[in-house]
Amino acid sequence: MEADEHLLTASELAAMLRRSRDWVYRRARAGEIPGAVRFDDGWRFRQTSIAAWLRSREQPSPTHPSGLAQSPPEGSVAPQKAKRDVKITVKPRTQGVGGLEANLFWTGADGRRHRVRRASPYQSVAETQRWAHELLRELSDAELPGEPEASTPTTIHDQPTTTNTSKDDDANLTFGEFVPRFLAYCKSPAASRRGANSAGELTHKQCIIDQHLLRFFGKLELKKIGAKEVDAYVCKKASERSKRTGKPLSNSTIANHLGLLRRMLKVAHRWELIDRIPEIQLPRKRTIEEYLTRKETHALIEAAEPLFRDLILVAVRTGLRLGELRELRVGDLNLERARLRVSRQRTQADEVTLPKGGKARTVQLPPDAVAVLQKRVAGLERDELVFCKPPGYRAPHRHEPPARGGEFWSPKDVFNAVQRAGEVAGIERNVGVHMLRHTFATQAVAAGVPLSVVSRQLGHADIQTTMRYAHHAPELTPGIFDRLAEGGLA
C-alpha cells in the first residue's frame, strides 16, 4: 500500500454510498467491498479501489473469492431504508417435521414491515443463512422495482483510466486486505473436500485472525511475509498471556495460529498473489497427556455438584462433545438397547446444527450411564432436554433472572462446573470439558476396544484422528499369531 494513498473511514464510505455504517461493516466482513483493510481501530477502504468498484457496477463480472474479478454489491446502492433495515433468523421448524426454517424481515419503500417464513432445503445453519440471503435479495427486489442507481461520487480523485485495476492492486496487497477474500473463500464450496466451512469453523478462524494475526501482520504486504516475520510472531506470542486464564500462551495455541496462517498463504499462492510460501516451523506441542486416570475419573464424578454429576458421568462414559450433550433429548435415547442417537448439536452461538462432520451416529452406553439416564428421564417427554437448568437456577458468574426450568446449559455453565469438580477432587491439572472426551477415548483403547469402534463412537471423520490414542492399546496376547505359522491353519 502506498504511504500517501488516502484511506476512507467506514463513516465516509457510508455517506458516499448513502448507506448505514452497519451495512458497510457487514459487506466488508463478507469480503464484498474491495480495498477493505482492517486495523485495530476499525475498517479503512482504499479510495482508488472504491472508485474502480463503483464504476464497474454497471459491467457485471463473475464473482471469485480471490478478488481478481470483483462483482457488484448486492442490489443497487440507493437511499431507501428497505435494503439496509433487514433481518434474518434461522431456527428449527415450528411447523412440519424436523429441519430448519428462515424468517426474513425487511422494510419496503412505503415504510411497511414485511416478514416471510420459509422452510430451508438445507440441514446446515450456515447454508441456510446463505440461501436466506439470496431469497431476501429476490423478495426485496420484487418489492422495490425500478430502484434508481446511485451516481458515482465526485469526491474521489485520481481515478484510473481502466475499470479492471485488481491486478495492479494485488501487487502490493496487504495481509489485512487479503483477509476478507480468504474468509469469503472459506464460505464457498471450494474451501475443503467437505465443502464450505461450518459456522463454528468460520467463527474460530475469525477469532484467531482478529485477535492475533491481524494485529501483527495486518499492514504487512503478503509478499513480504517470510520466515523471519513468522519467527518474530512466534517470539512475540510466546511472551503473551491468555486473557481468559492469565497463563502464557501454550505451544499448541501458537501452532494453531501458524496453521491458519500457513493455510491463508497457501491460498494466496494458489491465486498467484505471492510467489512462494515461507517455511513455517510449528512449535513443539506439549507431550503431557490430557486425560484422567480411572482413579481421577472416579474422584471427579464424586466431587461434582449434583446438578452436573450426571452430565459429567455421561460425558466421560460416551465421549460426546459438549454441543452434543447440550442438545441431547429424551427421544434420542434407546435405553433398552443401551444406545443413544447423536443427530444434532448446539453451537456456542446457540444454533442447532448437525454434529461435527455433518453425520449422525449411534453411541453405545455402559451400564452405569444407562442407570443414570433411566432415573433422569423418567416422566419426561420425548422432545425435552436430558440435561437442562432446573427451575430457579441462577448462574453464579452472570446476572440473569432465575431459570423457568428446561433451558439448555450454556458452555460456561458446564465448563465452570467441571473446573470446580476438578479442584474439589484435588486434581492438580486444569480439567476442561474436552478432557472428558480424551479420557473416554484413552480408557476405551486401554481396555482393548478396537480403534475403529472408538472412532465411530467419537464421530471422527478420519480414523487417523483416533490414531493419537493408539499407544494406549494393551500389549498383544502372547501366541496370538501362532496360527499363522505353517501347519497352524486347517
Residue pairs with C-beta under 8 A, 6 or more apart in sequence:
1 37
1 46
1 172
1 174
1 177
1 219
1 221
2 172
5 46
5 47
5 48
6 47
7 37
7 44
7 45
7 46
7 47
8 16
8 44
8 45
8 46
8 47
8 50
9 42
9 43
9 44
9 45
10 21
10 24
10 25
10 28
10 42
10 43
10 45
11 21
13 24
13 33
13 45
13 50
14 20
14 21
14 23
14 24
16 50
16 153
16 155
17 23
17 24
17 77
17 150
18 77
18 78
18 79
18 150
19 77
19 84
20 84
22 84
23 83
23 84
24 33
24 43
25 43
27 33
27 73
27 74
28 36
28 38
28 43
28 45
28 180
29 180
29 183
30 180
30 183
30 184
30 187
31 65
31 67
31 180
31 181
31 182
31 183
31 184
32 71
32 73
32 74
32 180
32 184
33 45
33 50
33 53
33 73
33 180
34 46
34 49
34 50
34 52
34 53
34 67
34 70
34 166
34 169
35 45
35 46
35 47
35 48
35 49
35 50
35 53
35 169
35 177
36 43
36 44
36 45
36 46
36 177
36 180
37 43
37 44
37 45
37 46
37 174
37 176
37 177
37 218
37 219
38 44
38 176
38 179
38 180
38 210
38 214
38 218
39 176
39 218
39 219
40 215
40 218
46 169
46 177
47 156
48 158
48 159
48 160
48 165
48 169
49 165
49 169
50 156
51 152
51 156
51 159
51 160
52 159
52 160
52 163
52 164
52 165
53 70
53 72
54 152
54 153
55 152
55 159
55 163
56 70
56 72
56 163
56 164
57 72
57 73
57 77
57 149
58 149
59 163
60 71
60 72
61 69
61 70
61 71
62 69
62 71
63 69
63 70
63 71
65 181
65 182
65 184
65 185
65 188
65 190
66 181
66 185
66 271
66 273
67 166
67 170
67 181
68 166
68 167
68 170
68 271
69 164
69 166
70 166
74 83
74 133
74 137
75 83
75 137
75 140
75 141
75 147
76 147
76 148
76 149
76 150
77 149
77 150
78 147
78 148
78 149
78 150
79 150
80 109
80 144
80 147
81 107
81 111
82 106
82 107
82 108
82 109
82 140
82 143
82 144
83 106
83 140
83 144
85 106
85 107
86 104
86 105
86 106
86 107
86 136
86 140
87 104
87 105
87 106
88 102
88 103
88 104
88 105
88 129
88 132
88 133
88 136
89 102
89 103
90 100
90 101
90 102
90 103
90 120
90 125
90 128
90 129
90 132
90 351
91 100
91 101
91 103
91 352
92 98
92 99
92 100
92 101
92 352
93 99
93 100
93 101
93 119
94 101
96 119
99 119
99 120
99 123
100 119
100 120
100 122
100 123
100 125
100 128
100 352
101 117
101 118
101 119
101 120
102 117
102 118
102 120
102 128
102 129
102 131
102 132
102 135
103 115
103 116
103 117
104 114
104 115
104 116
104 117
104 118
104 132
104 135
104 136
104 139
105 113
105 114
105 115
106 113
106 114
106 136
106 139
106 140
106 143
107 113
107 114
108 114
108 143
108 144
109 143
109 144
114 139
114 143
116 135
116 139
118 132
118 135
120 127
120 128
120 131
120 132
121 131
122 128
122 131
123 353
123 354
123 358
124 198
124 353
124 354
124 358
125 199
125 347
125 351
125 352
125 353
126 187
126 196
126 197
126 198
126 199
126 202
126 353
127 196
129 199
130 187
141 147
160 168
170 273
172 221
173 221
173 222
173 273
174 218
174 219
174 220
174 221
174 222
175 213
175 214
175 217
175 218
175 219
175 220
175 221
175 222
175 225
176 214
176 217
176 218
176 219
178 222
178 264
178 268
178 273
179 209
179 214
182 264
182 267
182 268
183 202
183 205
183 206
183 209
185 191
185 267
186 196
186 197
186 201
186 202
186 205
187 196
187 197
187 202
188 196
189 195
189 196
191 197
194 357
194 358
194 461
197 205
198 353
198 356
199 347
199 349
199 351
199 353
200 347
200 348
200 356
203 348
203 349
205 260
208 256
208 257
208 260
209 260
212 237
212 257
213 257
213 260
213 261
216 233
216 236
217 225
217 229
217 233
217 261
220 229
222 265
222 268
222 273
222 274
223 273
223 274
223 275
225 265
225 274
225 278
226 278
227 278
227 279
227 280
227 281
229 278
230 258
230 261
230 278
230 280
230 281
231 281
233 257
233 258
234 254
234 258
234 283
237 249
237 253
237 254
237 257
238 248
238 249
238 254
238 283
239 248
240 248
240 249
241 247
241 248
241 249
242 248
242 249
242 253
245 430
250 286
251 283
251 284
251 285
251 286
252 285
252 286
254 283
255 282
255 283
255 285
258 280
258 282
258 283
259 282
261 280
262 277
262 280
265 274
265 277
265 278
265 280
266 277
268 274
269 275
269 276
269 277
289 438
289 442
290 429
290 434
290 435
290 438
291 435
291 438
291 439
291 441
291 442
291 443
292 300
292 316
292 427
292 431
292 435
292 436
292 439
294 443
296 425
296 427
297 316
297 439
297 443
299 425
299 426
299 427
300 312
300 316
300 418
300 421
300 422
300 425
300 427
300 431
301 309
301 312
301 313
301 316
301 421
302 425
303 421
303 422
303 424
303 425
304 312
304 417
304 418
304 421
305 417
305 420
305 421
307 390
307 393
307 417
308 414
308 417
308 418
308 421
310 372
310 373
310 376
310 387
311 325
311 387
311 409
311 414
311 417
312 417
312 418
312 421
312 436
313 368
313 369
313 372
314 320
314 325
314 369
314 372
314 373
314 387
315 322
315 325
315 433
315 436
315 437
315 440
316 436
316 439
316 440
317 365
317 366
317 368
317 369
317 440
318 340
318 363
318 364
318 365
318 369
318 440
318 457
319 363
319 436
319 437
319 440
319 441
319 444
319 454
319 457
319 458
320 328
320 342
320 363
320 437
321 345
321 355
321 356
321 434
321 437
321 459
322 411
322 414
322 433
322 434
323 345
323 346
323 347
323 348
323 355
323 356
324 342
324 344
324 345
324 355
325 387
325 414
326 345
326 346
326 385
326 387
326 408
326 409
326 411
326 414
327 344
327 345
327 346
327 352
327 385
327 408
328 340
328 342
328 385
328 386
328 387
329 382
329 383
329 384
329 385
329 386
330 377
330 380
330 381
330 382
330 383
330 384
330 385
330 386
331 382
331 383
332 340
332 341
332 342
332 343
332 386
333 339
333 340
333 341
333 373
333 377
333 386
334 340
334 341
335 365
335 370
335 373
335 374
335 377
338 364
338 365
338 366
338 367
338 370
339 362
339 363
339 364
339 365
340 362
340 363
340 365
341 360
341 361
341 362
341 363
342 355
342 360
342 361
342 362
342 363
342 459
343 354
343 355
343 360
344 352
344 353
344 354
344 355
345 352
345 353
345 354
345 355
345 356
346 352
346 408
347 353
348 411
350 408
354 360
355 361
355 459
356 459
357 459
357 460
357 461
359 459
359 461
361 456
361 457
361 459
363 457
364 457
365 373
373 386
376 386
377 386
380 386
384 406
385 406
385 408
387 408
387 409
388 405
388 406
388 407
388 408
388 409
389 403
389 405
389 406
389 407
389 408
389 409
389 413
390 403
390 405
391 402
391 403
391 404
391 405
392 402
392 403
392 405
393 402
393 403
394 400
394 402
394 403
395 410
395 412
395 413
396 416
397 412
397 416
398 412
411 433
414 433
415 432
415 433
418 431
418 432
418 433
418 436
419 430
419 431
419 432
421 431
422 429
422 430
422 431
437 458
440 457
440 458
441 454
441 458
441 466
441 469
442 469
442 472
444 453
444 454
444 457
445 451
445 454
445 469
445 470
445 472
445 473
446 472
446 473
446 474
447 474
448 473
448 474
451 463
451 466
451 467
451 469
451 470
451 473
452 463
454 466
454 469
455 463
455 465
455 466
458 466
460 466
482 488
483 489
